[in-house]
Amino acid sequence: MKKVLMFIVMCAISMVIAQSAQAAGIGVYGTGGVAMMNWQYNGTKVGSSTDYFYGGGLAVDSNVARNELFGYRFTAGYEQYVLTDPGSDAKSDPIHRFSMTHTFGFGVARTEMVRFWIGPKIGLHYLYKHDNGYSYDAIGADALLALGLNVNAGKVFTFFFDIGVGYMGVYNLKGSGVGNSFGADAKLGFMFRINDSYKG
């Protein structure tokens, strides 16, 4: 767990250093989402759950406000992940989830005040829970279609919102359990822009 956390932190720091020398946006976000999960063991469906998560983290964006088509956004953060039984509404204790996402956005509408973009989002996660003899270790992977809006408030400050919908999967590292789902996540945050401004 410590190695995974260190890896995510180092990725974020590397992105900040690399982008700060050029144009970039650096900020923080809060996130939440839901996944309608179907669980399989050894290829046989064994049940379903409605999972949700919430948390926050760090965001770095290569193009927040510039009048250019392409932008890349990297986020790294922590969430609490909860499984809910749809039949009984019973909830699991929160599972720790460390996440990073890579979003490739194409600015389909660009003005001095707003940038509306669309593109694919790839998420990678590490989930773990160790408590009272119970051990859970899993890898999560998302392949989503994302829509986003950046709203520029002044010369260096931007609010942003994005939502992604599509496939979310969970793969148990200590067994043959696999979860597949259709899900959605959303992020809301703000960034400070460095050498990043709209030029018509």
Buried (B, 14 or more C-beta within 10 A) or exposed (E): EEEBBEBBBEBBEEBBEEBEEEBBBBBBBBBBBBBBBBBBEEEEEEEBBBBBBBBBBBBBBBBBBBBBEEBBBBBBBBBEBBBBEEEEEEBBEBBBBBBBBBBBBEBEEBEEEBBBBBBBBBBBBBBBBEEEEEEBBBBBEBEBEBBBBBBBEEEBBBBBBBBBBBBBBBBBEEEEBBBBBEBBBBBBBBBBBBEBBBEE
